């Protein structure tokens, strides 16, 4: 097996790319572009953020009475797909109704179980209270 060395090749010489870069072309169009500066948000942005986080409570809600409603300082989010009117997110009323329905079902199930347990207990008591007919011995 023979290993032969190839003759050394000369590296190509460097030639500068004379085409304008995208940055150069953009600077020709707008020599002083607006740059985003690392500044804190203005007072208007702070106010909008604080306003969005505020929730106004009614006096009834503060006391914890029935009929209390929460009022948000911002409009509720859009929950429908505009051109079609399709509900995208469930609203609070639907969530509340589903929770109440689930509680009613669980109450009904627990009431049914309690009623069944009472009926079984009463039937056992009734069986235990029956007098033995005369002339018969209990089975042991």
N, C-alpha and C positions, 0 to 999 in steps of 0.2 A: 504494500500500500504506500503510495507516494503522496506526500503533502507538499503542495506547491504554494508559494506565496505570490499573491498578486502584486503587481507594481503599485506603489503608493499613489493615491489620487490626490490631486490638489483640491482643497475646499473651494467652493464657489466664492467669489468676492461679493461683499455686501453692497447692495444698491438701495438707496433710500426710496421709499414710496412717495411719489410726488402728488398722489391724489389727496384732495382735502378730506379731512375726517368729518364725521357728523357734527362734532363740537365746533369745528371751525366754520362749517356751513351755517350752523345755528347762530353763532356769534356774528356772522355777517348780516343775518336777518335782524337780530335784536342784540345790539352790542352790550346792553345792560339788562339782563333778564332779572325778573323778580326772584329772589332767593328766599326760601323758608328759613326764618330765623328762629333760634331756640328761645322764644319768649314765652312767658307764662300766659295762659288764656286771659282775655280781657274781662272787664267787669260784666259785660253783657253775657258772656259764656258762663261765668260763675252764677249769675242771677238765673239763667235758664236752667242750669243744673239744680240749683237749690229749689226752684219753683217746681221742677219735676218731682223732686223727692218729698215735697210737703204733702201731707194728707190732712184735710180739715175734718174734724169730728163735730158732730152735733151735740148739744147738751144731753140729749137722751142717750147717746152712745157713751158719753163720758160717765153717766150714771149707770149704764148697763141695762137700760130698760128695753122693752120690745119696741119695734118700729124704728130702731136706730139705723141710720144709713151713713155710709162713709162717702165723703165728697173728696175727690181728688182735685188738685189744683190744675191738672192737665186733662185734656180730652181723653176719653178711653180709646184704646187702639182700634183701628179698623179691623173688623173680624170677617169681612166678606170679600170675596173675589169680585172686583168691581163689574166687569162686563157681564158676568154670569149670575151674580147674586149668591154664590155658593159660600156657605159658612166655612171659614178656614180654621178658626180656633173656637173651642167651646166657651161660651160666656159664663159668667159667675152664676146666673140663675139656673142654667142647665146643670152645672156642677152641684149646686145646692140641692136641686130636685133629685139628682141621682143619689146624693148622699142620704137625703131623707127617705128615699125609696129603699135604699139598702138597710137603713136603720129600721124601717117598718117591717121589712122581710125578716130581719134578725129578731125583732120583738115578737112577730107572729110565730116564728119557729120556737122561740123559748117559751112562749105562752102555750103552744101546742104540746111541747115536751112536758111542761109542768102539769097541764090538764091530764095528759096520759098517765103521768106518774101518780097523780091523785086518784084517778080511776082505778089503776092497778092496786093501789093501797087500800081503797075502799072495798074492792072485790075480795082481797085477802082477808080483810076484817070480817066481811060478810060470811065468807066460807068458814072462818074460825068460830064465828058466833052461832052457827047452825047447831041445833041440839041433835044428839045421837038418837036414832030410833031405838026403841026398847027391844031387847032380845038380840042385839048385835054387839059384837065386841069390836073395838078399834083395831085396825090393822097395824101391826108394828113391824 
